[in-house]
């Protein structure tokens, strides 16, 4: 008796799932038998609807088909998750034959495996799926696999991919992966007819329109449709049962993943799915049977009784302030929130929610002429290693050793960037620090700023806001602002934890901001005005449609908030951000030397939009050397 009790406690989830599955099978048989009874009664009124001469044979036939389906699934899963990956026609990934996106995923999986001290799972990709999703399958550590969609690899940056894979590792560690695989086998008896019908119908559709259609294509479509219709009852009951029994696990998994990795990477992936045009949907005949194994809904958002809650509801559970920001972006999205969430007391929000820092008013205009170095400094940027290790005045070195001194150095550098050789007499900054910086090569100032920024230490939120406001007023003192100064301020916001989280944005929503960012980027360039206009037109023609290009033909002279523009740009999909940056690089620096200011802007812009910047800096230095030669 004790052994039975221990087994039940250890496997209570599967015992419960089996019991519910048995009820679902009985319910399916009962409904099908009633439908059969109605049909038989129509031809022979002496036959009862609830039980007739064919009921027993019909029940045995259906149960036999279900049993065969389970037996086939057990055979298919003899290799664990690898079998499911092959069934889904997923492609295995390895380090030797991988694209950069695939290599990044494999690297993160290896690091997470080492972190949690488990055997490294095999990684597969669904090459034809553009939605952002992932799933795990398998029974034991040696046969567990992680399956990613191509959309996840193509659209997620490293942080977001880390959040997605961390969620899947949490499932592996909790034992949910093995349970989900067993449930997949068990409930295949209810979905097998639907899958068979979908397969037959797909054979009737010719993907290659240049070839003649198959002679039996119409028959395949008709037969597949009939079988799918017959199996739709099992699919519906399968979905209903999973919705009732499994839908609550998603919130628990999100919260446990956040606790496991101690950061908000999981929120970032949810935000990215929220704005992605294809969402998380998987277009496969198996999407119904694997829906409970996926990170997010594998079915259409319009489908009834999706196992996973909506993306908005999941974001709300993890961070309600983000949903508040999303509501400000689009008030219509409030209808997706769960009812119990709408009636939470306001005090619950106010304790966690803090207003983001805002640029001081009035907002400045875009600086139309760059703050340039002296001619001897503007030719070629310094090598990053050389610039970081250059000997500095003792006064600057001493100042960088304290938080207060580092802040004063930052203020001095920003003042020098605005006025170069003139510092106002009433400026609250050490004149000795200013003189020491003015005697240094101007190309080292940004490197010193970065070092000082890393030494300012932690400070209360109110003090951090005051310090940011002070710096912002300096860089827009003359009513204008440049891109490099705004990016340096963004770096400070990051160091004092006032950089807001990414809010998802679509490309259509930020077209105007993209144009303003391109304008700001152009005015950092050491090229004449006529060439700037030509380059601007070349860039915009690659990003905008002809109709949109006409709307933004003239450079706007309205006040600008570069911080807001950079924030909205960072919310674009990975490939959209990368596309904008690559177009700017090709049009701006493909055939000419890059200056120190331009390289600093490019490096910070890559960082602000969520990319590693070391490689692009090295590449630009190589291009400079080739052009000079």
C-alpha positions as CSV (number, residue, x, y, z in Angstrom):
1,X,0.0,0.0,0.0
2,X,2.9,2.3,0.8
3,X,4.5,1.7,-2.6
4,X,1.2,2.5,-4.3
5,X,0.9,5.7,-2.3
6,X,4.4,6.8,-3.1
7,X,3.9,6.1,-6.8
8,X,0.7,8.1,-6.8
9,X,2.3,11.0,-5.1
10,X,5.3,11.0,-7.4
11,X,3.2,10.7,-10.5
12,X,0.1,12.4,-9.4
13,X,0.0,14.8,-12.4
14,X,0.2,11.9,-14.9
15,X,-2.4,9.9,-12.9
16,X,-4.7,12.8,-13.0
17,X,-4.1,13.4,-16.7
18,X,-4.8,9.8,-17.4
19,X,-8.1,9.9,-15.4
20,X,-9.2,13.1,-17.3
21,X,-8.2,11.5,-20.6
22,X,-10.4,8.5,-19.8
23,X,-13.3,10.8,-19.2
24,X,-12.6,12.6,-22.5
25,X,-12.5,9.3,-24.3
26,X,-15.8,8.3,-22.8
27,X,-17.3,11.7,-23.7
28,X,-16.1,11.4,-27.2
29,X,-17.5,7.9,-27.6
30,X,-20.8,8.9,-26.2
31,X,-21.2,11.9,-28.5
32,X,-20.1,9.8,-31.6
33,X,-22.5,7.0,-30.6
34,X,-25.4,9.5,-30.3
35,X,-24.6,10.9,-33.8
36,X,-24.5,7.3,-35.1
37,X,-27.8,6.6,-33.3
38,X,-29.4,9.6,-35.0
39,X,-28.2,8.4,-38.4
40,X,-29.4,4.8,-37.8
41,X,-32.7,6.0,-36.4
42,X,-33.3,8.0,-39.5
43,X,-33.2,4.8,-41.6
44,X,-34.7,2.4,-39.0
45,X,-37.1,4.0,-36.5
46,X,-37.1,0.9,-34.4
47,X,-33.5,1.5,-33.4
48,X,-32.9,3.6,-30.3
49,X,-30.7,6.7,-30.5
50,X,-28.7,6.1,-27.4
51,X,-28.0,2.4,-28.0
52,X,-28.5,0.4,-31.2
53,X,-27.3,-2.8,-32.8
54,X,-24.2,-1.1,-34.2
55,X,-23.2,0.8,-31.0
56,X,-21.0,-2.0,-29.5
57,X,-19.1,-2.6,-32.8
58,X,-18.7,1.1,-33.4
59,X,-17.3,1.6,-29.9
60,X,-14.9,-1.3,-30.3
61,X,-13.8,0.2,-33.7
62,X,-13.2,3.7,-32.3
63,X,-11.4,2.3,-29.3
64,X,-9.2,0.1,-31.5
65,X,-8.3,3.1,-33.7
66,X,-7.4,5.1,-30.5
67,X,-5.4,2.3,-29.2
68,X,-3.5,1.9,-32.5
69,X,-2.9,5.6,-32.5
70,X,-1.3,5.5,-29.0
71,X,0.7,2.5,-30.0
72,X,2.1,4.2,-33.0
73,X,2.9,7.3,-30.9
74,X,4.8,5.1,-28.4
75,X,6.8,3.6,-31.3
76,X,7.4,7.0,-32.8
77,X,8.7,8.3,-29.4
78,X,11.1,5.4,-28.9
79,X,14.0,7.9,-29.3
80,X,12.3,10.6,-27.1
81,X,12.3,14.2,-28.3
82,X,14.5,13.4,-31.4
83,X,11.6,11.4,-32.8
84,X,9.2,14.3,-32.4
85,X,11.7,16.6,-34.1
86,X,11.9,14.3,-37.1
87,X,8.2,14.0,-37.2
88,X,7.9,17.8,-37.3
89,X,10.6,17.8,-40.1
90,X,12.8,20.0,-37.9
91,X,16.5,20.4,-38.8
92,X,19.2,19.5,-36.3
93,X,21.7,22.3,-35.4
94,X,25.4,21.9,-34.8
95,X,28.3,24.4,-34.3
96,X,30.2,23.4,-37.4
97,X,27.3,24.0,-39.9
98,X,25.3,26.9,-38.4
99,X,24.4,30.4,-39.3
100,X,25.2,33.2,-36.8
101,X,21.6,33.1,-35.4
102,X,21.8,29.3,-35.0
103,X,25.3,29.6,-33.4
104,X,24.0,32.1,-30.9
105,X,21.2,29.7,-29.9
106,X,23.6,26.8,-29.5
107,X,26.0,28.9,-27.4
108,X,23.2,30.0,-25.0
109,X,21.9,26.4,-24.7
110,X,25.5,25.2,-23.8
111,X,25.9,28.0,-21.2
112,X,22.5,27.3,-19.6
113,X,23.3,23.5,-19.5
114,X,26.5,24.3,-17.7
115,X,24.8,26.7,-15.3
116,X,22.1,24.2,-14.3
117,X,24.5,21.2,-14.4
118,X,22.4,19.1,-16.8
119,X,23.2,17.3,-20.0
120,X,23.1,19.7,-23.0
121,X,19.9,19.1,-25.0
122,X,19.9,18.8,-28.8
123,X,18.6,21.8,-30.6
124,X,16.4,21.7,-33.7
125,X,14.8,24.4,-35.8
126,X,11.5,24.4,-37.7
127,X,12.8,26.0,-40.9
128,X,9.4,26.9,-42.4
129,X,7.8,28.5,-39.3
130,X,8.0,32.3,-39.1
131,X,6.2,32.7,-35.8
132,X,8.2,33.1,-32.6
133,X,7.9,29.9,-30.5
134,X,9.8,27.0,-28.9
135,X,9.0,23.7,-27.3
136,X,10.8,20.9,-25.5
137,X,10.2,17.2,-25.7
138,X,11.7,14.0,-24.3
139,X,11.6,11.7,-21.3
140,X,15.2,11.5,-20.0
141,X,18.2,13.9,-20.1
142,X,19.8,12.0,-23.0
143,X,16.7,12.3,-25.3
144,X,15.4,15.7,-24.4
145,X,15.5,18.2,-27.3
146,X,14.6,21.9,-27.7
147,X,12.8,22.8,-30.9
148,X,12.9,26.5,-32.1
149,X,11.0,28.1,-34.9
150,X,13.0,29.9,-37.6
151,X,11.1,33.1,-36.6
152,X,12.6,32.9,-33.1
153,X,16.1,32.6,-34.5
154,X,15.6,35.4,-37.0
155,X,13.8,38.0,-34.9
156,X,15.2,37.7,-31.4
157,X,18.4,39.2,-30.1
158,X,20.6,37.4,-27.6
159,X,18.8,38.7,-24.5
160,X,15.4,37.7,-25.8
161,X,16.7,34.3,-27.0
162,X,18.2,33.8,-23.6
163,X,14.7,34.5,-22.0
164,X,13.0,32.0,-24.4
165,X,15.6,29.2,-23.8
166,X,15.6,29.9,-20.0
167,X,11.8,29.2,-20.0
168,X,12.4,25.9,-21.8
169,X,15.2,24.9,-19.4
170,X,12.8,25.7,-16.5
171,X,10.4,23.1,-17.9
172,X,13.2,20.6,-18.2
173,X,14.3,21.1,-14.6
174,X,10.8,20.9,-13.2
175,X,10.0,17.7,-15.1
176,X,7.2,19.3,-17.1
177,X,8.9,18.3,-20.4
178,X,8.6,14.6,-19.7
179,X,5.0,15.0,-18.5
180,X,4.1,17.0,-21.7
181,X,5.6,14.3,-23.9
182,X,3.5,11.6,-22.1
183,X,0.4,13.8,-22.5
184,X,1.2,14.2,-26.2
185,X,1.2,10.4,-26.6
186,X,-1.9,9.9,-24.5
187,X,-4.1,12.5,-26.2
188,X,-2.9,11.6,-29.7
189,X,-5.9,9.2,-29.7
190,X,-8.2,12.2,-29.8
191,X,-6.3,14.2,-32.5
192,X,-5.2,11.4,-34.8
193,X,-8.3,11.7,-37.1
194,X,-7.8,15.5,-37.5
195,X,-4.1,15.1,-38.3
196,X,-4.8,12.4,-40.9
197,X,-7.4,14.6,-42.5
198,X,-5.0,17.6,-42.6
199,X,-2.3,15.5,-44.2
200,X,-4.6,14.1,-46.9
201,X,-6.0,17.6,-47.7
202,X,-2.4,19.0,-47.9
203,X,-1.5,16.4,-50.5
204,X,-4.2,17.8,-52.7
205,X,-2.7,21.3,-52.7
206,X,0.2,21.8,-55.1
207,X,2.8,24.2,-53.7
208,X,4.6,24.5,-57.0
209,X,2.2,26.3,-59.3
210,X,4.4,25.8,-62.3
211,X,3.7,22.0,-62.3
212,X,0.4,20.4,-63.3
213,X,-1.9,19.5,-60.4
214,X,-2.0,15.9,-59.3
215,X,-4.8,13.8,-60.9
216,X,-6.2,12.8,-57.5
217,X,-5.8,16.3,-55.9
218,X,-9.5,16.9,-55.7
219,X,-10.1,13.4,-54.2
220,X,-7.4,14.0,-51.6
221,X,-8.9,17.4,-50.6
222,X,-12.5,16.0,-50.4
223,X,-11.5,12.8,-48.4
224,X,-9.1,14.8,-46.1
225,X,-11.9,17.3,-45.4
226,X,-14.4,14.6,-44.5
227,X,-11.9,12.8,-42.2
228,X,-10.9,16.1,-40.6
229,X,-14.6,16.9,-40.0
230,X,-15.1,13.6,-38.4
231,X,-12.0,14.0,-36.2
232,X,-12.9,17.6,-35.2
233,X,-15.0,16.4,-32.3
234,X,-11.9,14.7,-30.8
235,X,-9.9,17.8,-31.4
236,X,-12.5,20.0,-29.7
237,X,-12.7,17.8,-26.7
238,X,-8.9,17.5,-26.5
239,X,-8.7,21.3,-26.6
240,X,-11.4,21.7,-23.9
241,X,-9.7,19.2,-21.6
242,X,-6.3,20.7,-22.0
243,X,-7.7,24.2,-21.5
244,X,-9.4,23.2,-18.2
245,X,-6.4,21.2,-16.8
246,X,-3.3,22.9,-18.2
247,X,-4.0,26.6,-18.8
248,X,-3.0,27.6,-15.3
249,X,0.6,26.4,-15.7
250,X,1.8,29.2,-18.0
251,X,1.7,31.9,-15.4
252,X,3.5,29.6,-12.9
253,X,6.2,28.9,-15.5
254,X,6.7,32.5,-16.3
255,X,7.1,33.5,-12.7
256,X,9.4,30.6,-11.9
257,X,11.5,31.4,-14.9
258,X,11.9,35.0,-13.8
259,X,12.9,33.8,-10.4
260,X,15.3,31.2,-11.9
261,X,17.3,33.6,-14.0
262,X,16.9,36.7,-11.8
263,X,16.2,39.1,-14.7
264,X,13.4,40.2,-17.1
265,X,14.6,38.5,-20.2
266,X,11.4,36.5,-20.2
267,X,9.4,39.7,-20.4
268,X,11.4,40.8,-23.4
269,X,10.5,37.8,-25.4
270,X,6.8,38.2,-24.6
271,X,7.1,41.9,-25.7
272,X,8.7,40.8,-28.9
273,X,6.0,38.2,-29.7
274,X,3.4,40.9,-28.9
275,X,4.6,43.1,-31.8
276,X,5.7,40.3,-34.3
277,X,3.4,40.2,-37.3
278,X,3.1,36.4,-37.2
279,X,2.9,36.1,-33.4
280,X,3.7,32.7,-32.1
281,X,1.5,30.6,-34.4
282,X,2.9,27.4,-35.9
283,X,1.3,26.4,-39.2
284,X,1.5,22.6,-39.1
285,X,-1.0,19.7,-38.9
286,X,0.7,18.9,-35.6
287,X,0.2,22.3,-34.0
288,X,-2.9,21.1,-32.2
289,X,-1.2,18.1,-30.6
290,X,1.9,20.1,-29.5
291,X,0.1,23.2,-28.3
292,X,0.6,22.3,-24.6
293,X,4.3,21.8,-25.2
294,X,5.0,25.3,-26.7
295,X,6.2,28.5,-25.1
296,X,3.2,30.4,-26.4
297,X,0.0,29.7,-28.4
298,X,0.8,27.6,-31.4
299,X,-2.7,28.0,-32.7
300,X,-4.3,31.2,-34.1
301,X,-5.2,33.8,-31.5
302,X,-8.8,33.6,-32.7
303,X,-8.9,29.9,-31.8
304,X,-11.2,28.9,-29.0
305,X,-9.8,27.7,-25.7
306,X,-6.1,28.3,-26.3
307,X,-4.1,26.6,-23.6
308,X,-1.8,29.5,-23.1
309,X,-3.2,32.9,-21.9
310,X,-2.8,35.9,-24.2
311,X,0.6,37.6,-24.4
312,X,-0.9,40.7,-22.8
313,X,-2.2,38.7,-19.8
314,X,1.3,37.1,-19.3
315,X,3.0,40.5,-19.5
316,X,0.5,41.9,-17.0
317,X,1.3,39.0,-14.5
318,X,5.0,39.6,-14.8
319,X,5.0,43.4,-14.8
320,X,1.7,45.3,-14.7
321,X,3.4,48.6,-15.4
322,X,4.4,47.4,-18.9
323,X,0.8,46.7,-19.7
324,X,-0.1,50.2,-18.5
325,X,2.5,51.5,-21.1
326,X,1.0,49.3,-23.7
327,X,-2.5,50.7,-23.0
328,X,-1.2,54.2,-23.4
329,X,0.2,53.1,-26.8
330,X,-3.2,51.6,-27.9
331,X,-6.2,51.8,-25.5
332,X,-8.0,49.1,-27.5
333,X,-5.7,46.4,-26.1
334,X,-7.4,46.7,-22.7
335,X,-10.1,44.2,-23.9
336,X,-7.5,41.4,-23.9
337,X,-6.8,41.8,-20.1
338,X,-8.3,39.1,-17.9
339,X,-11.3,40.3,-15.9
340,X,-9.8,39.6,-12.5
341,X,-6.8,41.8,-13.5
342,X,-9.0,44.8,-14.2
343,X,-10.4,44.9,-10.7
344,X,-7.1,44.9,-8.8
345,X,-6.7,47.9,-6.4
346,X,-4.8,50.9,-7.6
347,X,-2.5,50.7,-4.6
348,X,-1.1,47.5,-6.0
349,X,0.3,49.4,-9.0
350,X,1.5,52.5,-7.3
351,X,3.9,50.7,-5.0
352,X,5.8,49.3,-8.0
353,X,5.3,51.8,-10.7
354,X,7.6,54.8,-11.1
355,X,7.4,57.4,-13.7
356,X,10.2,57.3,-16.3
357,X,12.6,60.2,-16.5
358,X,11.6,62.7,-19.2
359,X,13.8,65.2,-21.1
360,X,13.6,68.8,-19.7
361,X,11.3,71.2,-21.5
362,X,11.3,73.0,-23.8
363,X,12.6,70.3,-26.1
364,X,15.6,71.3,-28.3
365,X,15.9,71.4,-32.1
366,X,18.1,69.0,-34.0
367,X,21.7,70.3,-34.3
368,X,22.2,70.8,-38.0
369,X,26.0,71.3,-37.8
370,X,28.2,68.9,-35.9
371,X,30.4,69.8,-32.9
372,X,33.7,68.9,-34.7
373,X,37.2,68.4,-33.4
374,X,40.1,70.3,-34.6
375,X,41.2,69.3,-38.0
376,X,44.1,67.2,-36.8
377,X,41.7,65.1,-34.7
378,X,39.0,64.6,-37.2
379,X,40.9,62.5,-39.8
380,X,41.0,59.0,-38.2
381,X,39.7,57.5,-35.0
382,X,42.0,56.1,-32.3
383,X,42.2,52.3,-31.9
384,X,39.9,51.4,-28.9
385,X,42.8,49.7,-27.0
386,X,45.1,52.6,-27.6
387,X,42.5,55.1,-26.6
388,X,41.6,53.2,-23.4
389,X,45.3,52.9,-22.3
390,X,46.5,56.4,-23.2
391,X,48.2,58.1,-20.2
392,X,46.0,60.7,-18.6
393,X,46.7,63.7,-16.3
394,X,47.0,62.8,-12.7
395,X,44.1,65.2,-11.8
396,X,41.7,63.2,-14.1
397,X,43.0,59.9,-12.7
398,X,42.3,61.0,-9.1
399,X,38.9,62.3,-10.0
400,X,37.9,59.0,-11.6
401,X,38.7,57.2,-8.4
402,X,35.6,58.6,-6.6
403,X,31.9,58.8,-7.6
404,X,31.7,62.5,-7.0
405,X,34.9,63.2,-9.1
406,X,33.6,61.0,-11.9
407,X,30.3,62.9,-12.1
408,X,32.3,66.2,-12.3
409,X,34.4,64.8,-15.1
410,X,31.3,63.8,-17.0
411,X,29.8,67.3,-16.6
412,X,33.1,68.9,-17.7
413,X,33.3,66.7,-20.9
414,X,29.7,67.5,-21.9
415,X,30.3,71.2,-21.4
416,X,33.5,71.1,-23.5
417,X,31.6,69.2,-26.2
418,X,29.1,72.1,-26.3
419,X,31.4,75.1,-26.1
420,X,34.8,73.6,-26.9
421,X,37.1,76.5,-25.8
422,X,34.6,78.5,-23.8
423,X,33.2,77.4,-20.4
424,X,30.7,79.8,-18.7
425,X,32.2,81.5,-15.6
426,X,29.1,80.5,-13.6
427,X,29.4,76.8,-14.5
428,X,29.5,74.5,-11.5
429,X,32.5,72.5,-12.5
430,X,36.2,72.4,-11.5
431,X,38.2,74.7,-13.8
432,X,41.2,72.5,-13.2
433,X,39.4,69.5,-14.6
434,X,38.3,71.5,-17.6
435,X,41.8,72.7,-18.3
436,X,43.2,69.2,-17.9
437,X,40.7,67.8,-20.5
438,X,41.3,70.7,-22.9
439,X,45.0,69.8,-22.9
440,X,44.2,66.2,-23.9
441,X,43.5,64.8,-27.4
442,X,39.8,65.5,-27.9
443,X,39.3,62.0,-29.3
444,X,39.9,60.6,-25.8
445,X,37.0,62.5,-24.1
446,X,34.3,59.9,-24.9
447,X,36.5,57.1,-23.6
448,X,37.0,59.0,-20.4
449,X,33.3,59.7,-20.2
450,X,32.6,56.0,-20.4
451,X,35.1,55.2,-17.7
452,X,33.6,57.9,-15.5
453,X,30.1,56.7,-16.1
454,X,31.1,53.2,-14.8
455,X,32.4,54.8,-11.6
456,X,29.5,57.0,-10.5
457,X,28.2,54.3,-8.3
458,X,24.7,53.7,-7.1
459,X,22.5,56.6,-6.1
460,X,18.9,57.1,-5.0
461,X,16.3,57.4,-7.8
462,X,15.6,61.1,-7.0
463,X,19.3,62.0,-7.0
464,X,19.8,60.1,-10.3
465,X,16.9,62.0,-11.9
466,X,18.4,65.3,-10.8
467,X,21.8,64.3,-12.2
468,X,20.3,63.3,-15.5
469,X,18.4,66.5,-15.7
470,X,21.6,68.5,-15.1
471,X,23.4,66.7,-17.9
472,X,20.4,67.1,-20.2
473,X,20.3,70.8,-19.7
474,X,24.0,71.1,-20.5
475,X,23.7,69.2,-23.8
476,X,20.7,71.3,-24.9
477,X,21.8,74.6,-23.4
478,X,21.8,76.4,-26.8
479,X,18.4,75.0,-27.8
480,X,19.9,72.3,-30.0
481,X,21.0,68.7,-29.5
482,X,23.2,66.2,-31.3
483,X,23.0,62.5,-31.5
484,X,26.3,61.7,-29.8
485,X,25.3,63.8,-26.7
486,X,21.9,62.1,-26.6
487,X,23.5,58.7,-26.8
488,X,25.9,59.5,-24.0
489,X,23.0,60.5,-21.9
490,X,21.3,57.2,-22.6
491,X,24.4,55.5,-21.4
492,X,24.2,57.4,-18.1
493,X,20.5,56.4,-17.8
494,X,21.5,52.8,-18.2
495,X,24.1,53.0,-15.4
496,X,21.7,54.6,-12.9
497,X,18.9,52.1,-13.8
498,X,16.6,54.7,-15.4
499,X,16.7,53.3,-18.9
500,X,13.1,52.2,-19.5
501,X,12.4,48.6,-20.7
502,X,11.7,48.0,-24.4
503,X,8.1,48.6,-25.4
504,X,7.1,46.7,-28.6
505,X,6.7,48.9,-31.7
506,X,5.8,48.0,-35.3
507,X,7.7,49.5,-38.2
508,X,4.7,51.4,-39.5
509,X,4.3,53.2,-36.1
510,X,7.8,54.6,-36.0
511,X,8.4,55.6,-39.6
512,X,8.6,59.3,-38.6
513,X,11.0,58.5,-35.8
514,X,13.2,56.6,-38.2
515,X,13.4,59.6,-40.4
516,X,14.3,61.9,-37.5
517,X,17.0,59.4,-36.4
518,X,18.5,59.3,-39.9
519,X,18.5,63.1,-39.9
520,X,20.3,63.2,-36.5
521,X,22.8,60.6,-37.8
522,X,23.5,62.6,-40.9
523,X,24.4,65.7,-39.0
524,X,27.2,63.9,-37.2
525,X,28.9,63.4,-40.5
526,X,31.9,65.4,-41.7
527,X,30.4,65.9,-45.2
528,X,29.0,69.0,-46.9
529,X,25.3,69.9,-46.9
530,X,24.7,69.0,-50.5
531,X,26.1,65.5,-50.1
532,X,24.1,65.1,-46.9
533,X,20.9,65.7,-48.8
534,X,21.9,63.1,-51.4
535,X,22.8,60.5,-48.8
536,X,19.5,61.3,-46.9
537,X,17.5,60.7,-50.0
538,X,19.4,57.4,-50.8
539,X,18.8,56.1,-47.2
540,X,15.1,57.0,-47.1
541,X,14.4,55.5,-50.5
542,X,15.6,52.1,-49.1
543,X,13.5,52.4,-45.9
544,X,10.3,54.1,-47.1
545,X,7.9,53.6,-49.9
546,X,7.8,56.3,-52.7
547,X,4.6,57.8,-51.2
548,X,6.1,58.0,-47.7
549,X,9.4,59.4,-49.0
550,X,7.4,62.4,-50.4
551,X,5.9,63.0,-47.0
552,X,9.3,63.2,-45.4
553,X,11.1,65.0,-48.2
554,X,11.9,68.1,-46.1
555,X,13.9,68.1,-42.9
556,X,11.7,68.9,-39.9
557,X,12.5,71.9,-37.8
558,X,10.2,70.9,-34.9
559,X,11.5,70.2,-31.4
560,X,12.9,66.7,-31.0
561,X,13.2,64.2,-28.2
562,X,16.0,61.9,-29.2
563,X,15.6,59.8,-26.1
564,X,12.0,58.9,-27.0
565,X,13.0,58.2,-30.6
566,X,15.8,55.8,-29.5
567,X,13.4,54.1,-27.1
568,X,10.8,53.5,-29.8
569,X,13.5,52.3,-32.2
570,X,14.7,49.8,-29.7
571,X,11.3,48.2,-29.7
572,X,11.4,47.2,-33.3
573,X,12.1,43.6,-34.3
574,X,15.7,42.4,-34.5
575,X,15.8,42.2,-38.3
576,X,14.1,45.6,-38.6
577,X,16.7,47.3,-36.4
578,X,19.6,45.5,-38.1
579,X,18.2,46.5,-41.5
580,X,18.1,50.2,-40.6
581,X,21.6,50.1,-39.2
582,X,23.0,48.2,-42.2
583,X,21.4,50.7,-44.7
584,X,22.9,53.6,-42.8
585,X,26.4,52.0,-42.8
586,X,26.3,51.3,-46.5
587,X,25.1,54.8,-47.4
588,X,27.3,56.7,-45.0
589,X,30.7,55.0,-44.6
590,X,31.0,52.5,-47.5
591,X,33.4,54.7,-49.5
592,X,34.9,57.2,-47.1
593,X,36.9,57.5,-43.9
594,X,34.9,57.5,-40.6
595,X,35.8,60.1,-38.0
596,X,36.1,59.6,-34.2
597,X,32.7,61.2,-33.5
598,X,31.0,59.1,-36.2
599,X,32.5,55.9,-34.8
600,X,31.5,56.8,-31.3
601,X,27.9,57.4,-32.5
602,X,27.9,54.1,-34.4
603,X,29.2,52.1,-31.4
604,X,26.6,53.7,-29.0
605,X,23.8,53.3,-31.5
606,X,24.5,49.6,-31.9
607,X,24.5,49.3,-28.1
608,X,21.3,51.3,-27.7
609,X,19.4,49.2,-30.2
610,X,20.5,46.0,-28.5
611,X,23.6,44.7,-30.4
612,X,27.2,43.9,-29.6
613,X,29.3,46.8,-30.9
614,X,32.9,45.4,-30.7
615,X,32.8,43.7,-34.1
616,X,31.4,46.7,-36.0
617,X,34.1,49.0,-34.4
618,X,36.9,46.6,-35.6
619,X,35.3,46.4,-39.0
620,X,35.2,50.2,-39.4
621,X,38.9,50.5,-38.3
622,X,39.8,48.0,-41.1
623,X,37.8,49.9,-43.7
624,X,39.5,53.1,-42.6
625,X,42.9,51.5,-43.1
626,X,42.0,50.3,-46.5
627,X,40.6,53.6,-47.7
628,X,43.6,55.5,-46.4
629,X,46.0,53.1,-48.2
